Amino acid sequence: MIQTATTEQDILPHSLPPLRVCIQGGAGAFHEIAARKIFNEQNLEIVPAITFRELIDKVEQQEEADFGIMAIENTIAGSILFNYRLINESKLRIIDEVYLRIQQNLMALPGEKIENLQEVHSHPVAIEQCREYFRKYPQIRLIETEDTALSAKNILKHNLKGVGAIASELAAEMYDLEILAHSIETNKENYTRFLLLQPIDRSKLPPESDKVSLCFAVDHTIGSLHKVLAVLAAYHANLTKIESAPIIGKPWEYLFFLDFVMDSDLTYQQAIEAIRPITHDLKILGIYKQGKHFD
């Protein structure tokens, strides 16, 4: 994970100036939990952003944020293609990742009962992950909002009785809400992969890096993608992710987003240079160490 104090004169993490980390959503969102897992005990200032595009802008400008945390894929909802495009078009680089178990919780003002709730607010993805749970409570209307944590915050701010929120345990703690039901997501194998982003001109290659994220196009001919994958296989690159997205303005042509891990002594630089002649617009999105999984 990311370290900041590397001198022999140990500096307590919380005595350092806070690292400004931009997240999508409000304080207490799963993005904040992911940030704190990556940076461990280091002192953080969480900078909220309403949208992922706003997150990219804030980190690129470097005036409000030093890093950004961005969700990229979920084991239930799949990949977030829009975020792949944002990273590819940005001046940011992936420098770390983390896999976080997403545990959705139903919360409300202290003293509230599930039977008395009339509405439950949350992000549409969170609602979809928990829809089966609410079949037992047909009186509850599920209301889509822009963020899980902001839904919780809004209940406290406006003292909303008869209203619940689906959010993290951290959000319940931060906004003085009572958890009425823990882990209400239908599928318990619900994990999200988050990427840590930093401006290219500030990023350094993390030690022991073994994972590479790339973006490229290939000729619109038979076997062109197969050739790329065959070369990577020859270099013992373990493919962990491949995703395609249409190239705007070029119907039926695609960008490929690809992650691989090196499983041998051959270097990722050799693998990258080997596929460069058979790809177009190849861009290295990040070289970093495989992320940890947190339950």
C-alpha positions as CSV (number, residue, x, y, z in Angstrom):
1,M,0.0,0.0,0.0
2,I,1.0,3.7,-0.3
3,Q,3.6,4.9,2.2
4,T,4.7,8.5,2.7
5,A,7.2,8.4,5.5
6,T,10.3,6.6,4.2
7,T,13.2,8.2,6.2
8,E,14.8,6.6,9.2
9,Q,13.4,9.3,11.3
10,D,9.9,7.9,11.8
11,I,7.1,10.4,11.6
12,L,3.8,9.5,13.2
13,P,1.3,9.3,10.3
14,H,-1.2,11.8,12.0
15,S,1.6,14.4,12.5
16,L,2.0,14.7,8.7
17,P,-0.1,17.2,6.7
18,P,-3.3,15.3,5.6
19,L,-3.3,13.7,2.2
20,R,-6.2,15.1,0.2
21,V,-8.2,12.2,-1.4
22,C,-11.1,13.0,-3.6
23,I,-14.0,10.5,-3.6
24,Q,-17.2,10.2,-5.5
25,G,-20.0,10.7,-3.0
26,G,-20.1,12.1,0.5
27,A,-18.2,11.4,3.7
28,G,-18.9,7.9,4.9
29,A,-19.3,6.5,1.3
30,F,-17.7,3.2,0.4
31,H,-15.2,5.2,-1.6
32,E,-14.0,6.7,1.7
33,I,-13.7,3.2,3.3
34,A,-11.6,2.1,0.2
35,A,-9.4,5.2,0.6
36,R,-8.7,4.4,4.3
37,K,-7.9,0.8,3.5
38,I,-5.3,1.9,0.9
39,F,-3.7,4.6,3.1
40,N,-4.0,2.6,6.3
41,E,-3.3,4.8,9.3
42,Q,-2.2,7.9,7.3
43,N,-3.9,11.3,7.9
44,L,-6.5,11.9,5.2
45,E,-8.7,14.8,4.2
46,I,-11.6,13.5,2.2
47,V,-12.7,15.7,-0.6
48,P,-16.2,14.9,-1.9
49,A,-17.2,15.0,-5.6
50,I,-20.7,14.6,-6.9
51,T,-19.7,12.9,-10.1
52,F,-16.8,10.8,-11.3
53,R,-16.0,13.5,-13.9
54,E,-15.8,16.1,-11.1
55,L,-13.4,13.8,-9.3
56,I,-11.1,13.5,-12.3
57,D,-11.1,17.3,-12.7
58,K,-10.3,18.0,-9.0
59,V,-7.3,15.6,-9.0
60,E,-6.0,16.8,-12.4
61,Q,-6.1,20.4,-11.2
62,Q,-4.2,19.5,-8.0
63,E,-5.7,22.5,-6.1
64,E,-8.2,20.6,-3.9
65,A,-7.0,17.0,-4.1
66,D,-3.7,15.0,-4.4
67,F,-5.3,11.6,-5.1
68,G,-8.6,10.2,-6.3
69,I,-10.4,6.9,-5.5
70,M,-12.6,5.6,-8.3
71,A,-14.8,2.4,-8.4
72,I,-14.1,0.5,-11.6
73,E,-16.0,-2.8,-11.4
74,N,-18.3,-4.8,-9.1
75,T,-18.8,-8.5,-8.9
76,I,-22.6,-8.0,-9.4
77,A,-23.0,-4.9,-11.5
78,G,-19.9,-5.5,-13.7
79,S,-17.6,-2.9,-15.1
80,I,-18.1,0.8,-15.2
81,L,-17.3,1.6,-18.8
82,F,-17.8,5.4,-18.3
83,N,-15.0,5.3,-15.7
84,Y,-12.6,3.4,-18.0
85,R,-13.1,6.2,-20.6
86,L,-12.6,8.9,-18.0
87,I,-9.2,7.4,-16.9
88,N,-8.1,6.9,-20.5
89,E,-8.9,10.5,-21.4
90,S,-7.4,11.9,-18.2
91,K,-3.9,13.0,-17.2
92,L,-4.0,10.6,-14.3
93,R,-2.4,7.2,-13.7
94,I,-3.4,4.2,-11.6
95,I,-1.0,3.7,-8.8
96,D,-2.8,1.2,-6.5
97,E,-6.1,-0.8,-6.1
98,V,-8.2,-2.3,-3.4
99,Y,-11.0,-4.9,-3.4
100,L,-13.7,-4.1,-0.8
101,R,-16.6,-6.2,0.3
102,I,-19.7,-4.1,0.0
103,Q,-22.0,-4.6,3.0
104,Q,-25.2,-2.6,2.7
105,N,-27.0,-1.7,5.9
106,L,-30.5,-0.3,6.6
107,M,-30.3,2.7,9.0
108,A,-32.6,5.4,10.4
109,L,-32.9,7.9,13.2
110,P,-32.5,6.3,16.7
111,G,-35.7,4.7,17.9
112,E,-37.2,4.1,14.5
113,K,-38.6,0.6,13.6
114,I,-38.5,-1.0,10.2
115,E,-42.2,-1.5,10.4
116,N,-42.7,2.2,10.6
117,L,-40.5,3.2,7.7
118,Q,-42.4,4.6,4.7
119,E,-39.4,5.4,2.5
120,V,-35.8,4.2,2.1
121,H,-33.3,6.3,0.2
122,S,-30.0,5.3,-1.5
123,H,-28.0,5.1,-4.7
124,P,-29.8,3.1,-7.4
125,V,-27.0,0.4,-7.4
126,A,-27.4,-0.1,-3.7
127,I,-31.1,-0.3,-3.9
128,E,-30.9,-2.9,-6.7
129,Q,-28.5,-5.0,-4.5
130,C,-31.0,-5.0,-1.7
131,R,-34.3,-5.2,-3.5
132,E,-35.0,-8.8,-2.4
133,Y,-34.8,-7.8,1.3
134,F,-37.6,-5.2,0.9
135,R,-40.1,-7.7,-0.5
136,K,-40.9,-8.4,3.1
137,Y,-41.9,-4.7,3.6
138,P,-44.2,-3.7,0.7
139,Q,-45.2,-0.5,2.5
140,I,-41.6,0.9,2.0
141,R,-41.0,3.0,-1.2
142,L,-37.4,2.8,-2.5
143,I,-36.2,6.2,-3.5
144,E,-33.1,6.6,-5.7
145,T,-30.6,9.3,-4.8
146,E,-27.1,10.3,-5.9
147,D,-25.2,8.6,-3.1
148,T,-25.5,6.2,-0.2
149,A,-23.7,8.3,2.4
150,L,-25.5,11.5,1.4
151,S,-28.8,9.7,1.9
152,A,-27.8,8.9,5.4
153,K,-26.6,12.5,6.0
154,N,-29.9,13.9,4.7
155,I,-31.9,12.0,7.3
156,L,-29.9,13.5,10.1
157,K,-29.8,17.0,8.6
158,H,-33.6,17.2,8.1
159,N,-34.6,14.9,11.0
160,L,-36.5,12.7,8.7
161,K,-38.8,10.3,10.6
162,G,-40.2,7.3,8.8
163,V,-37.3,7.4,6.4
164,G,-34.4,5.0,6.2
165,A,-31.2,4.9,4.1
166,I,-29.0,2.1,2.7
167,A,-25.4,2.9,3.4
168,S,-22.2,1.7,5.1
169,E,-21.6,1.2,8.8
170,L,-19.2,4.2,8.6
171,A,-22.0,6.4,7.4
172,A,-24.3,5.3,10.3
173,E,-21.5,6.2,12.7
174,M,-20.8,9.5,11.2
175,Y,-24.4,10.7,11.0
176,D,-25.6,9.3,14.3
177,L,-28.0,6.8,12.8
178,E,-29.1,3.5,14.2
179,I,-28.6,0.4,12.0
180,L,-31.9,-1.5,11.8
181,A,-30.6,-4.4,9.7
182,H,-27.0,-5.4,8.9
183,S,-25.8,-6.8,5.5
184,I,-29.1,-6.7,3.7
185,E,-27.6,-7.2,0.2
186,T,-29.0,-10.2,-1.6
187,N,-25.6,-11.6,-2.7
188,K,-23.0,-11.7,0.0
189,E,-20.2,-12.1,-2.6
190,N,-20.5,-8.4,-3.4
191,Y,-17.1,-6.8,-3.9
192,T,-16.1,-3.6,-5.6
193,R,-12.6,-2.9,-7.1
194,F,-11.4,0.6,-6.5
195,L,-8.5,2.3,-8.2
196,L,-6.2,4.9,-6.7
197,L,-5.4,7.7,-9.2
198,Q,-2.7,10.4,-9.2
199,P,-1.5,13.0,-11.8
200,I,1.0,11.5,-14.2
201,D,3.6,14.2,-13.5
202,R,3.5,13.3,-9.7
203,S,3.2,9.5,-9.9
204,K,6.1,7.2,-9.2
205,L,6.4,3.5,-9.9
206,P,5.4,1.7,-6.7
207,P,7.9,-0.9,-5.4
208,E,7.2,-4.5,-6.3
209,S,4.8,-3.5,-9.1
210,D,3.5,-6.6,-10.8
211,K,0.2,-5.5,-12.4
212,V,-0.3,-3.5,-15.6
213,S,-3.4,-1.7,-16.9
214,L,-3.5,-0.9,-20.7
215,C,-5.8,0.6,-23.3
216,F,-5.3,0.0,-27.0
217,A,-7.1,-0.6,-30.3
218,V,-6.3,-3.1,-33.0
219,D,-6.8,-3.5,-36.8
220,H,-10.3,-4.3,-37.8
221,T,-9.2,-7.6,-39.2
222,I,-9.6,-11.3,-38.4
223,G,-7.4,-12.4,-35.5
224,S,-6.0,-9.0,-34.6
225,L,-7.0,-9.2,-30.9
226,H,-5.9,-12.9,-30.8
227,K,-2.4,-11.9,-31.9
228,V,-2.1,-9.5,-28.9
229,L,-3.4,-12.1,-26.4
230,A,-1.1,-14.7,-27.9
231,V,2.0,-12.5,-27.5
232,L,1.0,-11.7,-23.8
233,A,0.6,-15.5,-23.2
234,A,4.1,-16.1,-24.6
235,Y,5.5,-13.6,-22.1
236,H,3.6,-15.5,-19.3
237,A,1.4,-12.5,-18.6
238,N,-1.6,-13.6,-16.6
239,L,-4.7,-11.8,-18.0
240,T,-7.0,-10.7,-15.2
241,K,-9.4,-8.4,-17.0
242,I,-10.4,-7.5,-20.5
243,E,-13.1,-5.0,-21.5
244,S,-14.2,-3.4,-24.7
245,A,-15.8,-0.1,-25.4
246,P,-16.9,1.4,-28.7
247,I,-14.6,4.0,-30.3
248,I,-16.8,7.1,-30.7
249,G,-16.9,8.2,-34.4
250,K,-15.7,4.8,-35.6
251,P,-18.7,2.4,-35.8
252,W,-18.0,-1.2,-34.9
253,E,-14.4,-0.5,-33.8
254,Y,-13.4,-0.8,-30.2
255,L,-11.0,0.2,-27.5
256,F,-9.7,-2.7,-25.3
257,F,-9.0,-2.2,-21.6
258,L,-6.8,-4.9,-20.3
259,D,-5.1,-5.8,-17.0
260,F,-2.4,-8.4,-16.6
261,V,-0.1,-9.7,-13.9
262,M,3.4,-11.0,-14.6
263,D,3.8,-14.5,-13.4
264,S,7.4,-15.0,-14.4
265,D,10.8,-13.3,-14.4
266,L,10.1,-11.7,-17.7
267,T,9.3,-8.0,-17.2
268,Y,6.1,-6.2,-18.0
269,Q,8.2,-3.7,-20.1
270,Q,9.1,-6.6,-22.4
271,A,5.5,-7.7,-22.7
272,I,4.3,-4.1,-23.4
273,E,7.0,-3.5,-26.1
274,A,6.1,-6.9,-27.7
275,I,2.5,-5.9,-28.3
276,R,3.2,-2.3,-29.3
277,P,3.7,-3.0,-33.0
278,I,0.4,-4.9,-33.3
279,T,-1.8,-2.3,-31.5
280,H,-2.8,1.3,-32.1
281,D,-2.9,4.1,-29.6
282,L,-1.5,1.9,-26.8
283,K,-1.6,3.8,-23.5
284,I,-0.3,2.6,-20.1
285,L,-3.0,3.5,-17.6
286,G,-1.0,2.3,-14.7
287,I,1.7,-0.1,-13.3
288,Y,1.1,-1.0,-9.7
289,K,1.1,-3.8,-7.1
290,Q,-1.9,-6.1,-7.0
291,G,-4.4,-4.8,-4.4
292,K,-5.5,-6.5,-1.2
293,H,-9.0,-7.9,-0.5
294,F,-10.9,-6.7,2.5
295,D,-14.0,-8.3,3.9
